[in-house]
Amino acid sequence: MAKKKSDEPEIEMPDGDDKRGTGETARRIWLAGVGAYGRAFTEAQEALKDVTGKTSDVFDELVQKGEMIETAVSSKRKDLMKKAGVPSFDMEDRIAKMRSRLSRGEDVAHDIPDLEARLDAMDAKLDKILKLLSKPAKTTTTKRTTKK
C-alpha cells in the first residue's frame, strides 16, 4: 500500500516530533504567546503587591522631604524680603486676624473711612495717569514754503 501524502510540509519541532504540520505549529506559537502574557501578568501582579505595601512609606518619605524643602524655602524667602525691605506678608497671620475679628464680633467699620480715603487717592492718581495718556504727543513740524 502507498502512503498518503499530506499537503502540509513537515517541520522539525524542538521537542523532536518532526511530524507536526503548520497548523499545529501556529497553535503552539499562539499558546507560547498566551503563556508569555500570563507570565508577564503574574509578575506584574507580584510587583504591584510589593509596591502597594511600600506606598505609605514612600508617601511619608515624600511628605517629610517636602516639609524640609518648604522650611528651607520659607526661611530664604523671609531673608530676601527682609534684605529688600519688603514688609512681611504672612497670609496665615492675616487669615487668623480676620477670623479673630469675626469671631469676636469686632466692629470693622472703623477701617472703612481709611479704605475710602485710600481708594479716593488711588482714583485721583489713576485719573492723572489716564489724562496724560490721552493727550496727543506733541510733534514739532516746520512749515515749508516754496519760493516763487
C-alpha positions as CSV (number, residue, x, y, z in Angstrom):
1,M,0.0,0.0,0.0
2,A,1.0,3.5,-0.8
3,K,1.4,6.1,2.0
4,K,-1.0,9.1,1.7
5,K,0.9,12.4,1.4
6,S,-0.2,15.4,3.5
7,D,-0.5,18.8,1.9
8,E,1.3,20.4,4.9
9,P,5.1,20.4,4.9
10,E,6.8,18.6,7.6
11,I,8.6,20.8,10.2
12,E,11.2,19.8,12.7
13,M,9.9,20.7,16.1
14,P,12.1,21.5,19.1
15,D,10.8,18.5,21.1
16,G,11.9,16.1,18.5
17,D,8.5,15.4,17.0
18,D,9.1,16.3,13.4
19,K,5.7,15.1,12.0
20,R,3.6,18.2,13.0
21,G,2.1,20.4,10.4
22,T,1.9,24.2,10.1
23,G,-1.5,24.3,11.8
24,E,-0.1,22.7,14.9
25,T,3.0,24.9,14.8
26,A,0.8,28.0,14.6
27,R,-1.3,26.7,17.5
28,R,1.9,26.2,19.6
29,I,3.2,29.7,18.7
30,W,-0.2,31.1,19.8
31,L,-0.1,29.1,23.1
32,A,3.5,30.3,23.7
33,G,2.3,33.9,23.3
34,V,-0.6,33.3,25.7
35,G,1.8,31.8,28.2
36,A,4.1,34.8,27.9
37,Y,1.2,37.1,28.5
38,G,0.2,35.0,31.6
39,R,3.7,35.1,33.0
40,A,4.0,38.8,32.5
41,F,0.6,39.4,34.1
42,T,1.6,37.3,37.1
43,E,4.9,39.1,37.5
44,A,3.2,42.4,37.3
45,Q,0.7,41.5,40.0
46,E,3.6,40.4,42.3
47,A,5.5,43.6,41.6
48,L,2.3,45.6,42.3
49,K,1.8,43.8,45.6
50,D,5.4,44.8,46.6
51,V,4.9,48.5,45.6
52,T,1.5,48.7,47.3
53,G,2.9,47.5,50.6
54,K,5.6,50.3,50.4
55,T,3.2,53.0,49.2
56,S,2.5,54.6,52.6
57,D,6.3,54.5,53.4
58,V,7.1,56.2,50.1
59,F,4.3,58.8,50.7
60,D,5.5,59.5,54.2
61,E,9.1,59.9,52.9
62,L,7.9,62.4,50.2
63,V,5.9,64.4,52.7
64,Q,9.0,64.6,55.0
65,K,11.2,65.8,52.1
66,G,8.5,68.3,51.1
67,E,8.4,69.7,54.6
68,M,12.1,70.2,54.7
69,I,12.1,72.0,51.4
70,E,9.2,74.2,52.5
71,T,11.1,75.2,55.6
72,A,14.2,76.0,53.6
73,V,12.3,78.0,51.0
74,S,10.3,79.8,53.7
75,S,13.4,80.9,55.6
76,K,15.1,82.0,52.3
77,R,12.1,84.0,51.3
78,K,11.9,85.7,54.7
79,D,15.6,86.6,54.4
80,L,15.3,88.0,50.9
81,M,12.2,90.0,51.9
82,K,14.0,91.4,54.9
83,K,17.0,92.4,52.8
84,A,14.7,94.0,50.2
85,G,12.9,96.0,52.9
86,V,9.5,94.5,52.0
87,P,7.2,94.2,55.0
88,S,6.4,90.7,56.0
89,F,3.3,89.2,54.4
90,D,2.2,86.1,56.1
91,M,-1.2,85.0,54.7
92,E,-1.8,82.7,57.6
93,D,-1.4,85.5,60.1
94,R,-3.8,87.7,58.2
95,I,-6.4,85.0,58.0
96,A,-6.0,84.3,61.7
97,K,-6.5,88.1,62.5
98,M,-9.6,88.2,60.3
99,R,-11.1,85.1,61.9
100,S,-10.3,86.6,65.3
101,R,-12.1,89.8,64.4
102,L,-15.1,88.0,63.0
103,S,-15.4,85.6,65.9
104,R,-15.3,88.4,68.5
105,G,-17.8,90.4,66.5
106,E,-15.3,93.2,66.4
107,D,-16.6,96.2,64.5
108,V,-14.5,96.7,61.4
109,A,-16.5,99.8,60.4
110,H,-13.6,102.0,61.7
111,D,-11.5,100.6,58.8
112,I,-14.0,101.8,56.2
113,P,-13.1,105.6,56.2
114,D,-9.4,104.7,55.9
115,L,-10.2,102.4,52.9
116,E,-12.3,105.1,51.3
117,A,-9.6,107.7,51.6
118,R,-7.1,105.3,50.1
119,L,-9.4,104.5,47.2
120,D,-10.0,108.2,46.6
121,A,-6.2,108.8,46.5
122,M,-5.7,105.9,44.1
123,D,-8.6,107.1,41.9
124,A,-7.1,110.6,41.7
125,K,-3.7,109.2,40.7
126,L,-5.3,107.0,38.1
127,D,-7.2,110.0,36.6
128,K,-3.9,111.9,36.3
129,I,-2.3,108.9,34.5
130,L,-5.2,108.5,32.1
131,K,-5.2,112.2,31.3
132,L,-1.5,112.1,30.5
133,L,-2.0,109.0,28.3
134,S,-4.9,110.5,26.4
135,K,-3.1,113.7,25.4
136,P,-1.7,113.6,21.9
137,A,2.0,113.6,21.7
138,K,3.5,117.0,20.8
139,T,5.1,116.9,17.4
140,T,7.1,119.8,16.1
141,T,6.8,120.3,12.4
142,T,8.3,123.1,10.3
143,K,6.3,124.7,7.7
144,R,8.0,124.6,4.3
145,T,7.4,127.4,2.0
146,T,8.1,127.2,-1.7
147,K,9.8,130.2,-3.4
148,K,8.1,131.6,-6.4
